[in-house]
Amino acid sequence: TDGSAYAGASSALRIGSEYGACTYIRFYYCGLTHGGYPMQLDGSKDSNAGITDVEVVGCRWHAGDWAYGPTDFITVSGVTWTDNAYSDGTVIPSP
């Protein structure tokens, strides 16, 4: 699909700093599809508290099933990004 049906939908997986900073976030071997961005980490809330120390390993995104892109990382630092790809095997670069 072109993802337009999901433009108003929330992310399949979302972490936000609405209640303060987030740290030590781990995602291992998950499957993601749908939403505006299937994986969104937004550390810009609560005075830019931030999100740090994130590890994403071996996750797979179903290609094209989103409105804007596979990830949206805002005010995120310390990201380890290993072996993440679309379901067809195409590698997704680190955000």
N, C-alpha and C positions, 0 to 999 in steps of 0.2 A: 504494500500500500504506500501511498505518498505521505501518510501520517497526519493529514489534515483533520481527520476525525478526532485526533487526540489533542489538538491545539489548546483546548480549554481544560484538559485533564491535568491532574497533579502527577507528580513523578511516581514511578513504580517504587523507588527507594529515595527517601529524602532525609537529610540530616540538616538541622538549622540551629543557629546560635541564639534563638529567641530568649532563652533563659540563661545565657552565659556561654562561655567558651566550651568547645567540645575537643576532646583529645583522645588518642589511642582508639581510632576507628578501624575496624578490620572487616573486609569482605573477601571471602574465599569461595571460589568455584560456584558463583551464583549465575542464574539465568535471568535476563532482564528484557522486558518489552513494554511498549506503550507509554503513554504520558507525553507531556511537553518535552521533557528530558527524562529518560528512564532512570538515570542516576544523577541526583542533584545534591550537592553539598554547598550550603550557603552560610558562610561565616560572617556576613555583613550585618547581621541583626545585632541588637543589644550593644550599640556603640562599637561595631566592628570587632566583637569579641574574638572572632576567628575560629577556625578549625585547624588542628595540627595533628601530626603523626598519624597519617592515613596510609593503610596498605590495601591495595586491590590486586588480587591474584587469581588468574584463571577464570575470570568471568566471561560470559558470552551474552551478546546482545543480538536479538533477532533483527536483522538488517531492515531498516526502513520503517519500522513500526513506532515512530515518534513524530512529533511535529517539528522540532527544532534541531535536534542532534542527540547523540548517545549520552553525553555528559554535560553538566553545567557546574563548574567549581568556582565559587566566588569567595575570596578572602580565605583561601585554603593553602597551607604550607606543609612541607615535609611529607610529600606524597611518594610512596613506593608503588610503581605500576609495573606489573609483571604478567606476561602471557594473557593479555586481554584482547578479545577479538570478536568480530561478528560471527554469527552462526555458520557463515560460509568459509570461515578461516581467515578472512582479511583482518590484519592487525589494526587495532585502534590505538593511535598514539596517545601518550600521556597528556591529560588536559593541562 
